Amino acid sequence: MNQSVYDALKRPLRDLRISVTDKCNFRCTYCMPAEIFGPDYQFLPKEQLLSFDEIERLANIFVKDLGVQKIRITGGEPLMRRDLPILIQKLRNIDGLEDIAMTTNASLLPKYAKDLKEAGLDRVSVSLDSLNDEVFGKINGRGVTVQKVLDGIDAASNAGLGVKINMVVKKGMNDHEVIPMAKFFREKGHILRFIEYMDVGNSNNWKYDEVYTKKQILEDIHKVMPIEPIEPNYTGEVATRYRYIGTKEEIGVISSVSDAFCSTCNRARVSAEGKLFTCLFASNGHDLRSLVRSDRNDTQLADEVVGIWRGRRDRYSEERGSKSVNRKKVEMSHIGG
């Protein structure tokens, strides 16, 4: 059993999310709006990204010295990073790492799903916000069809990867799609998780009155397909779980706005350029890249990271109502959600 390291609020670290690129082939309005991330936008040059060997070294330290059990690969769109299965294989060889997942828009999964599974990836979370091509094309900013994502989901499933679907619900954008999505993925046999529209970063012009809340989502579904709450799979699980009454089929809701879960948050994030963020809504990260590229050995590097986690006091979602949400925050495309 890996040793646990607790932060200042007695929260252990269990889940590490590693962004491997800040690039994406979609321009979703709530994450990378095209008017900001246009053709002239300067993405990170290759030398500023952590190499696979550097990521492997950091991951080893997080698992061995801080008690991380799960790693999730994110982006941008992680499959925009060349040779990603090589990184998955490196992570799979880390002693004590129980689970490797990836968040993706699924557009490139038909090409890579089999290789990812063979390299050791366990599961994927696929972002899909509508089953209507017109609505989805507007949301993704590229006119990408729903079928392209569904093909990726099928490719992942056929390769033997676990699949969950993430739907960001925004009032006036796709709240009318909650029921069609619930029905469709119930029939497909994939768990669908609804995510409240969040104020990550500063480029999506977030407004509280555009949040379609957990309460509203659950009421919509319950009227059509009655549901009941079920226990979390583990302490610190971000989604509250529900099942359709009389079945084992479930949905989840991630509600960091209306029903914050800071008190059990056990995850850290390493951004595409190698900064450690101890909160999704953080303004500043801790520069791990320069530490990894210095002459520090693994023990010294581990001590630095342990010290950062022990000093962590973040609980942004619990404080959101009492503090300005307009302070500068790291963009979703760097930190991966």
C-alpha positions, 0 to 999 in steps of 0.5 A: 500500500502506498503511503498517504500524504495529507494536505492542510485540510486532512485530504489525501492525494489519490488521483493525478491528472496529467495534461500532455498537450494544450492543443485540441482539434475542437473549439468548444465554446465553454473551453477553447472558444474559437474567437480566442483560440484562433488560427494565430493562437500560440500554443506551447512549443514542444520544448516546453512540454514535459517529455514522456520520460519526465512525465514517467519520472514525476508519475513514479514519485506521485505514486511511490511517495504521495500515494497516488493510485489513479492517473488520468491523461488529459489535454487539450485533446490528449490524442493530439500528442504524438505516440501517446501509447508509448507514454501509457506503456511507461505508466503501466509499468509503475508499481502501485498504480491501479488505474490509468484513464483518459479524457478525450473528445473521441474523434481520434479513437478509431485510429488509436483505441486498440493501441491504447488498450494494448499499451495498458489504458483501462478506460476513457471518459468521452466528452459529448454534449448533444445528440443533435448535429446542429447543436453539437456542431455549434458547441464544438466550434468545428461542425464535427458530427455526433456520429464521429464521436459515436464512432470513437465510443464504439472503437473504444468499447470494441477495443475493451476499454471502459467507457463513460460519457461526460455531458456539460450542461449549460442553460440555453445551450443544451439543457433540452438534450438531458433526456435524449442523452440519458435515454440513448446512453442507457440503451447503449449501456454506457454510464452518462455523467452530467457536468454543471457548467463551471467557471474554469479559466477566464475565456468562456464568459461564465455566468452563474445564471447559465448553470443548469443545476444538479437539482434541475438535471435530476428532476428532469430525468426522474419525471421520465425515468425514475432514479434513486441515489446510490453509494459512491464507489470510493471516498472523494468520487466527484460524481454523485451516483444514481440508478434507474429504479429497479435496474443496475443502470446508472448515471452520475452528476458532477456538481462543483457549482451547486453542491461543492465537494471540496471537502473530499477532493483528493486530486492534483493536476500537472499542466501541459507545461509541467506546472502542478495545480492543487485545484481546478480553479487555481490561479497559479501553479508550482513549476515542476518542469524546472525541478525535473530539469535541474540536478535534483534527485528523485528524493529531493524532487519528492520532498518538494512535491510532498511539501506543496501538497501538505500546504494545500488549502484550496476549496474554491467551489465552497468559497465561490459565493463569497469571493469574486469569480473574476480572478485569473484562473488557469485555462481548461486547455492547459489543465484538462478538467 
